Amino acid sequence: MRIGLMGFGKTGRAVASILLESQITKLHWVVRRSTLLEHRSVPEFLGIPSEEPGLIYSKSELSADELLDRYPVDVIVDFSSASGIDYYGEAAAKRQITIISAISSYSDLQVARLKKLSKRTVVMHSPNITLGINFLILSAKILKNIAPFTDIAITEEHFKTKPEVSGTAKVIARELDIPEEDINTVRAGGIIGVHEILFGFPYQTVRLKHESIAREAFGNGVLFALQNLQGKKKGFYNMETLLMPYFNLDYLPDQLNAVH
């Protein structure tokens, strides 16, 4: 599977390393806003043995049409910025290239644009594409459906210099219908990211917690999305769409009878 990657910051580099090490993907190129590192080899830059080209280009060097005509790919993975879709969106859709966007700062208009593009190709958007966070959100929504009147508290912890409430925490609050101003924040040291949802029952509590250890987790989420989008019809998808079938557990009668 030929992959084009938008963005090469800290997270983009971690994702690139996972794509290079995977047996199912071939990283054909990376596009970034800056001209620094232009034409450098991503495998060489990251120190990962690979025969894949993975060359770095800048937006100013090639238009998206030129890039995709010269170096065609099957999927574009976007870890750049909210404006990245302006560069490649139309060119990708008309070539029916799958788009996987992990941008957390889209406006409502930009999300609407993604959905418009999805009428012509497969588009998936996830503000946080890690498997753990999306499992946590989906599990929390299921628990809230089971116990709708339970007290719910959301806490997010990040490194000391992070100024704003995390976008992931805002997504969790929105999905659980909790006011954003009720999110509890902790800023200390070099914490990469911790999100916890506390369900307070009258006589028990349930805590759902996710902790980011390394940014490579985003790459694992991308691989999960790539595998589960294969064969999908054009349309708009998210991680919940892809994860939900795994929650449909089939219990055999003898298994049910064995529960005491």
C-alpha positions in Angstrom: 0.0 0.0 0.0 1.6 3.3 -1.2 1.4 6.0 1.4 1.9 9.8 1.2 2.4 11.6 4.5 1.5 15.2 5.2 3.4 16.7 8.1 6.8 15.9 9.6 6.8 17.3 13.1 7.4 15.2 16.2 4.2 13.2 15.6 4.7 13.0 11.8 8.2 11.6 12.3 6.9 9.0 14.8 4.2 7.9 12.3 6.7 7.8 9.5 8.8 5.4 11.5 5.9 3.0 12.0 4.9 3.2 8.3 8.5 2.4 7.3 8.7 -0.6 9.6 5.3 -2.0 8.6 5.1 -4.9 6.1 1.8 -3.6 4.6 2.8 0.0 3.8 5.4 1.7 1.6 6.1 5.4 2.4 6.5 7.0 -1.0 6.8 10.7 0.1 6.4 13.3 2.9 5.2 16.8 2.3 5.8 19.6 4.7 5.4 23.4 4.7 9.0 24.2 5.3 11.7 23.8 2.7 14.1 22.5 5.3 15.0 18.8 4.7 13.7 19.1 1.1 14.7 16.0 -0.9 16.1 14.2 2.1 15.3 10.5 2.5 13.0 9.9 5.4 14.5 6.4 6.2 18.0 7.9 6.1 17.0 10.9 8.3 15.3 8.6 10.9 18.0 6.0 10.7 15.6 3.2 9.7 16.9 0.7 7.1 14.5 0.7 4.2 14.5 0.5 0.4 11.4 2.8 0.2 12.0 6.2 -1.4 10.3 8.3 1.3 11.6 11.6 0.0 10.6 14.9 1.6 9.0 17.6 -0.6 7.7 21.1 0.3 4.3 22.5 -0.6 6.0 25.3 -2.5 7.9 22.9 -4.8 5.0 20.9 -6.3 1.3 21.4 -6.5 -0.7 18.4 -5.2 -1.7 17.5 -8.8 1.9 17.5 -9.9 2.9 15.5 -6.8 0.2 12.8 -7.3 0.8 12.5 -11.0 4.6 12.0 -10.6 4.4 10.0 -7.4 1.0 8.3 -7.1 -0.1 6.8 -3.8 -3.1 4.8 -2.6 -3.6 6.7 0.7 -2.7 10.2 2.1 -2.2 10.3 5.8 -2.4 13.8 7.2 -0.6 14.9 10.4 0.1 18.5 9.2 -2.3 21.3 10.1 -5.9 22.3 9.6 -5.0 24.0 6.3 -3.3 20.8 4.9 -6.6 19.7 3.3 -6.5 22.9 1.2 -3.4 21.6 -0.5 -4.3 18.0 -1.4 -8.0 17.5 -0.8 -9.4 18.1 -4.3 -6.5 16.4 -6.0 -6.9 13.3 -3.9 -10.6 13.1 -4.2 -10.6 13.3 -8.0 -8.1 10.4 -8.1 -10.1 8.5 -5.5 -7.1 8.4 -3.1 -8.1 7.4 0.4 -7.7 10.2 2.9 -6.9 9.6 6.6 -6.8 12.8 8.6 -5.7 13.0 12.2 -6.1 16.8 12.5 -7.7 17.9 15.8 -8.1 21.6 15.0 -10.6 21.6 12.1 -13.3 24.2 12.0 -16.9 23.1 11.3 -16.4 24.3 7.7 -13.3 22.2 7.2 -15.1 19.1 8.6 -18.0 19.8 6.2 -15.4 20.0 3.4 -14.0 16.6 4.3 -17.5 15.2 4.2 -18.0 16.7 0.8 -14.8 15.1 -0.4 -16.1 11.7 0.9 -18.8 11.7 -1.7 -15.9 10.9 -4.2 -13.5 8.9 -2.1 -12.9 7.2 1.2 -12.3 9.7 3.9 -11.6 9.0 7.6 -11.1 11.7 10.2 -10.0 11.1 13.8 -8.9 14.0 16.1 -6.9 11.4 18.0 -6.2 8.3 16.0 -4.7 6.2 18.8 -6.5 2.9 19.4 -6.5 3.4 23.2 -8.2 6.8 23.2 -10.9 5.7 20.7 -11.5 2.5 22.7 -11.8 4.6 25.8 -14.4 7.0 24.2 -16.5 4.2 22.8 -16.4 2.2 26.0 -17.5 5.4 27.9 -20.4 6.0 25.6 -21.6 2.4 26.0 -21.3 2.8 29.8 -23.2 6.1 29.8 -26.0 4.4 27.8 -26.2 1.7 30.4 -26.2 4.1 33.3 -27.3 7.5 31.9 -27.6 9.2 35.3 -24.2 8.4 36.6 -21.9 11.3 37.7 -19.1 11.7 35.1 -15.8 13.6 35.6 -13.1 14.1 32.9 -9.5 14.8 33.8 -6.6 15.4 31.4 -2.9 15.7 32.3 -0.2 17.1 30.0 3.3 18.6 30.1 3.7 21.8 32.0 4.0 24.2 29.1 0.8 23.1 27.3 -1.4 26.1 27.5 -4.8 25.0 26.3 -7.2 22.2 27.3 -6.4 19.2 25.1 -8.4 18.7 22.0 -8.9 15.0 22.9 -10.5 16.0 26.2 -12.8 18.3 24.4 -13.8 15.5 22.0 -14.5 13.2 25.1 -16.6 15.9 26.7 -18.6 16.4 23.5 -19.2 12.7 23.0 -20.4 12.4 26.6 -22.4 15.6 26.6 -20.2 17.2 29.3 -19.6 21.0 29.3 -16.0 21.8 28.3 -15.6 24.1 31.3 -16.1 21.0 33.6 -12.9 19.3 32.3 -10.2 19.1 35.0 -6.7 19.9 33.8 -3.3 19.0 35.3 0.0 20.5 34.0 3.2 19.0 35.4 6.6 18.0 34.2 6.9 16.3 30.9 3.7 14.2 30.9 2.9 13.3 27.2 -0.8 12.9 27.8 -3.2 11.2 30.2 -7.0 11.2 29.9 -9.3 9.7 32.5 -13.1 9.4 32.7 -14.5 8.7 36.1 -18.0 7.3 36.4 -19.4 7.8 40.0 -22.1 5.3 40.9 -23.8 5.4 44.4 -21.8 2.4 45.6 -19.0 2.0 43.1 -16.8 3.8 40.7 -15.5 3.0 37.2 -12.3 4.7 35.9 -11.4 4.5 32.2 -7.9 5.8 31.8 -5.5 6.2 28.8 -1.9 7.2 29.0 0.3 8.1 26.0 3.8 6.7 26.4 5.2 7.6 22.9 3.9 9.2 19.8 4.4 6.0 17.8 0.9 5.1 19.2 -0.5 7.4 16.5 1.3 5.2 13.9 -0.3 2.1 15.3 -3.7 3.8 15.0 -3.0 4.6 11.3 -2.1 1.0 10.6 -5.4 -0.1 12.2 -7.3 2.4 10.1 -5.5 1.4 6.9 -6.3 -2.3 7.4 -10.0 -1.7 8.4 -10.7 0.8 5.5 -9.7 -1.7 2.9 -12.6 -2.6 0.7 -14.8 0.2 2.2 -17.1 2.1 -0.2 -16.5 5.8 -0.6 -17.9 7.8 2.3 -17.0 9.4 5.6 -15.6 7.3 8.4 -14.2 7.7 11.9 -12.5 5.4 14.4 -15.8 4.6 16.1 -17.1 3.3 12.8 -14.1 1.0 12.5 -14.0 -0.1 16.1 -17.7 -0.7 16.6 -17.8 -4.2 14.9 -15.3 -5.4 17.5 -17.8 -4.7 20.3 -20.3 -7.1 18.8 -19.3 -10.1 20.9 -21.1 -13.4 20.1 -21.7 -15.4 23.2 -22.5 -19.1 22.8 -25.2 -20.5 25.1 -22.8 -22.8 27.0 -20.6 -19.7 27.6 -23.6 -17.9 29.1 -24.5 -20.9 31.2 -21.0 -21.0 32.6 -21.3 -17.5 34.1 -21.9 -17.7 37.8 
